């Protein structure tokens, strides 16, 4: 009799739905769905195809930055220099193409190489000198702003139509930017989930000492992670220049905050060791839907900044509570 009772209890415990686990794993998707449903009632224009495509196109910039930042935050670090690197990449591109007549494909490669160098410097200071990532990347952010103005303190115009097609054109009914977002997202997911490098990133964020004992080269992995993130930030500068049809020394302002917010809202833990690229996409979509919703409701621009700040703080608080629970 006791055996039957124990069996029934065991079966019930197995069949019991783990609501906390579901909310932890799929809470951000639920939030996104609730926001979409709510906005569909508030504004009849929200679910129009043009508006939805526009939301995805708008998140492309900070979502691509977010893909790289995801790697860094999983290691337990942070990158505050990505927004300034967007501006520097834009001005390097404009100078090479417009001033010096470089072919734009070659100029794009130069911008991404410059981004990789900047990221490697960030990674070097974090990995080898043990400077906190916040301090190292904050210093880089300020330095990049100065370098950008040194390259050119005025907007540069005159890009060719074939280059502008990247940011303004469409293929098969979808903007080219969305295809680039998908390609970079798939690449980042593959690197994070299906390579040794990705496993090392998770290991460092989970327990750096254990990772070192197991034979992982922490310094090399961190340098590569920061280099990859900065390369994507430089690519974002190229895409932004194509979209706005000009290279501007002030472009990319605040992009690092939107990227970090999307990553954290998407479930990547600031404590390190936890995070996914798909979560970052959902987090970026939440930021995009929020921005679009506030615009459709004609909310004051200054109040929009306040609300976005509240959302970011709320995401960090939830991440802290989730980490404590785990």
C-alpha positions in Angstrom: 0.0 0.0 0.0 2.8 2.4 0.9 4.6 1.6 -2.3 1.5 2.5 -4.3 1.2 5.8 -2.5 4.8 6.6 -3.0 4.4 5.8 -6.7 1.4 8.1 -7.0 3.3 10.9 -5.3 6.3 10.5 -7.5 4.1 10.5 -10.6 2.3 13.6 -9.5 5.6 15.4 -8.8 6.8 14.4 -12.3 3.6 15.7 -14.0 3.6 18.9 -12.0 4.3 21.9 -14.2 7.4 23.8 -13.2 5.9 27.3 -13.6 9.0 29.0 -12.2 11.1 27.3 -14.8 8.8 28.2 -17.6 8.7 31.8 -16.5 12.5 31.9 -16.2 13.0 30.4 -19.7 10.2 31.9 -21.6 9.2 35.0 -19.6 10.7 37.4 -22.1 8.7 35.8 -25.0 5.5 36.1 -22.9 6.3 39.8 -22.2 6.9 40.4 -26.0 3.6 38.7 -26.9 1.7 40.7 -24.3 3.1 43.9 -25.6 2.2 43.0 -29.2 -1.4 42.1 -28.1 -1.8 45.3 -26.1 -0.5 47.5 -28.9 -2.8 45.8 -31.4 -5.8 47.1 -29.4 -4.3 50.5 -28.6 -3.2 51.4 -32.2 -4.8 49.9 -35.3 -1.6 50.7 -37.2 0.6 48.6 -35.1 0.0 45.2 -36.8 0.3 46.6 -40.3 3.0 44.8 -42.3 4.9 48.0 -42.9 5.1 48.9 -39.2 6.2 45.5 -38.2 8.9 45.4 -40.8 10.0 48.9 -39.7 10.3 47.7 -36.1 12.7 44.9 -37.2 14.7 47.2 -39.4 15.1 49.7 -36.6 16.4 47.1 -34.1 19.0 45.9 -36.6 21.7 48.3 -35.4 21.6 47.7 -31.6 20.7 44.0 -32.1 23.9 43.3 -34.1 25.9 45.2 -31.4 23.9 43.1 -28.8 25.0 39.8 -30.4 28.6 40.7 -29.7 27.9 42.2 -26.2 26.1 38.9 -25.4 29.5 37.1 -25.5 31.1 39.7 -23.3 28.4 39.7 -20.7 28.3 35.9 -20.5 32.0 36.1 -19.6 31.0 38.4 -16.7 32.2 41.6 -18.5 30.7 44.6 -20.1 31.4 46.9 -23.1 30.6 50.6 -23.0 32.7 51.5 -26.0 30.5 50.0 -28.8 28.4 53.2 -29.4 31.5 55.3 -29.9 33.0 52.7 -32.1 29.9 52.9 -34.3 30.7 56.6 -34.9 34.4 56.0 -35.5 33.6 53.2 -38.0 31.2 55.6 -39.8 33.8 58.3 -40.1 36.6 55.9 -41.2 34.3 54.6 -43.9 33.3 58.1 -45.0 36.9 59.3 -45.1 38.2 56.3 -47.1 35.3 56.2 -49.6 34.5 59.9 -50.0 37.9 61.6 -49.4 40.3 59.0 -50.7 38.2 57.2 -53.2 38.5 53.7 -51.9 36.1 51.0 -53.2 33.4 50.7 -50.5 33.8 46.9 -50.0 37.5 47.4 -49.2 36.6 50.3 -46.9 34.1 48.1 -45.1 36.8 45.5 -44.5 39.1 48.2 -43.1 36.4 49.4 -40.7 35.8 45.9 -39.4 39.6 45.4 -39.0 39.8 48.6 -37.0 36.9 47.3 -34.9 38.8 44.1 -34.2 41.9 46.0 -33.1 39.8 48.2 -30.7 38.2 45.1 -29.3 41.5 43.3 -28.9 42.8 46.3 -26.9 39.8 46.1 -24.7 40.2 42.4 -24.2 44.0 42.8 -23.5 43.4 45.3 -20.7 40.6 43.1 -19.2 42.4 39.8 -19.5 46.0 40.6 -18.9 46.0 43.7 -16.7 42.9 42.6 -14.8 41.4 46.1 -15.1 37.6 45.9 -14.6 35.8 45.7 -17.9 33.6 48.7 -16.9 36.7 50.9 -16.5 38.6 49.6 -19.5 35.7 50.1 -21.9 34.7 53.4 -20.4 38.2 54.7 -21.1 38.0 53.3 -24.6 34.7 55.0 -25.1 36.1 58.4 -24.3 39.2 57.8 -26.4 37.2 56.8 -29.4 35.1 59.9 -29.2 38.3 62.0 -29.5 39.7 59.9 -32.3 36.4 60.2 -34.2 36.5 64.0 -34.1 40.2 63.9 -35.1 39.3 61.9 -38.2 36.6 64.4 -39.1 34.4 66.7 -37.0 31.9 67.3 -39.9 29.4 64.9 -41.6 30.6 63.4 -44.9 28.2 63.0 -47.9 28.5 61.4 -51.3 28.2 57.6 -51.0 27.3 55.7 -54.2 23.9 54.3 -54.8 25.1 50.7 -54.7 26.5 51.2 -51.2 23.3 53.0 -50.0 21.3 49.9 -51.3 22.6 48.0 -48.2 20.8 50.3 -45.8 17.9 51.5 -48.0 17.2 48.7 -50.4 15.0 45.7 -50.3 15.1 42.1 -51.7 12.1 39.9 -52.1 10.0 42.4 -50.2 12.2 42.6 -47.1 14.9 45.2 -46.3 18.5 44.1 -46.9 19.2 45.0 -43.3 17.0 42.3 -42.0 18.9 39.7 -44.1 22.1 41.0 -42.6 20.6 40.8 -39.1 19.6 37.1 -39.7 23.0 36.2 -41.1 24.9 37.8 -38.2 22.5 36.3 -35.7 22.9 32.8 -37.0 26.7 33.1 -37.1 26.8 34.4 -33.5 24.5 31.6 -32.4 26.7 29.0 -34.1 29.8 30.4 -32.5 28.3 30.5 -29.0 26.5 27.1 -29.0 28.5 24.9 -31.4 32.2 25.8 -31.1 34.9 25.4 -28.4 35.2 29.1 -28.2 31.5 29.4 -27.2 31.9 26.7 -24.6 34.9 28.5 -23.2 32.9 31.7 -23.0 30.3 30.0 -20.9 32.9 28.4 -18.7 34.7 31.6 -18.0 31.4 33.3 -17.0 30.3 30.3 -14.9 33.6 29.9 -12.9 36.8 31.5 -14.2 39.0 29.6 -11.8 37.5 26.2 -12.7 37.9 27.1 -16.4 41.6 27.9 -16.0 42.2 24.7 -14.0 40.5 22.7 -16.8 43.0 24.1 -19.3 41.1 26.9 -20.9 43.2 29.9 -22.0 41.2 32.7 -20.4 43.2 35.5 -21.8 43.0 34.4 -25.4 39.2 33.7 -25.1 38.5 37.1 -23.6 40.5 38.9 -26.3 38.6 37.1 -29.0 35.3 37.8 -27.4 35.9 41.5 -27.1 37.4 41.6 -30.7 34.3 39.9 -32.1 32.0 42.3 -30.2 33.9 45.3 -31.5 33.9 44.0 -35.1 30.1 43.8 -35.0 30.0 47.3 -33.6 32.2 48.5 -36.5 29.9 46.7 -38.9 27.0 48.5 -37.4 28.7 51.8 -38.1 28.9 50.8 -41.8 25.2 49.8 -41.9 24.1 53.0 -40.1 26.0 55.1 -42.6 24.3 53.4 -45.5 20.9 53.8 -43.8 21.2 57.5 -43.1 23.2 58.1 -46.3 26.0 60.0 -44.5 28.9 59.5 -42.2 28.3 61.4 -38.9 30.8 61.9 -36.0 27.8 61.8 -33.6 26.2 58.6 -34.9 25.7 55.6 -32.6 25.1 57.7 -29.5 23.4 55.6 -26.9 23.5 52.4 -28.9 25.6 50.7 -26.3 22.8 51.2 -23.7 20.1 49.9 -26.0 22.3 46.9 -26.9 23.1 46.1 -23.2 19.4 46.6 -22.3 18.3 44.1 -25.0 20.9 41.6 -23.9 19.9 41.7 -20.3 16.2 41.8 -21.0 16.7 38.8 -23.2 17.9 36.8 -20.2 21.7 37.1 -20.3 22.9 37.3 -16.7 25.1 40.2 -15.7 26.7 37.7 -13.3 28.0 35.8 -16.3 27.6 32.2 -17.4 24.1 32.5 -18.8 22.7 33.8 -22.1 21.7 33.1 -25.6 21.6 34.9 -28.9 17.9 34.1 -29.4 17.2 35.7 -26.0 19.1 38.8 -27.2 16.9 39.0 -30.3 13.7 38.8 -28.1 15.2 41.5 -25.8 16.0 43.7 -28.8 12.4 43.2 -30.1 11.0 44.2 -26.8 13.0 47.5 -26.9 11.9 48.0 -30.5 8.2 47.4 -29.8 8.5 49.7 -26.8 10.0 52.5 -28.9 7.4 52.0 -31.6 4.6 51.9 -29.2 5.7 55.2 -27.5 5.9 56.8 -30.9 2.5 55.6 -32.0 1.0 56.9 -28.7 2.7 60.3 -29.3 4.6 60.1 -25.9 7.0 63.0 -25.3 10.5 62.2 -26.4 11.9 63.1 -23.0 9.4 60.9 -21.3 10.4 58.1 -23.6 13.9 58.2 -22.2 12.5 58.0 -18.7 10.4 55.0 -19.5 13.3 53.2 -21.2 15.5 53.9 -18.2 12.8 52.3 -16.0 12.7 49.2 -18.2 16.5 48.8 -18.1 16.5 49.1 -14.3 13.6 46.6 -14.0 15.4 44.2 -16.3 18.6 44.4 -14.1 16.5 43.9 -10.9 14.8 40.8 -12.4 18.1 39.4 -13.4 19.4 39.9 -9.9 16.4 38.2 -8.3 16.6 35.3 -10.8 20.3 34.9 -10.0 19.7 34.8 -6.3 16.9 32.3 -6.8 19.1 30.0 -8.8 
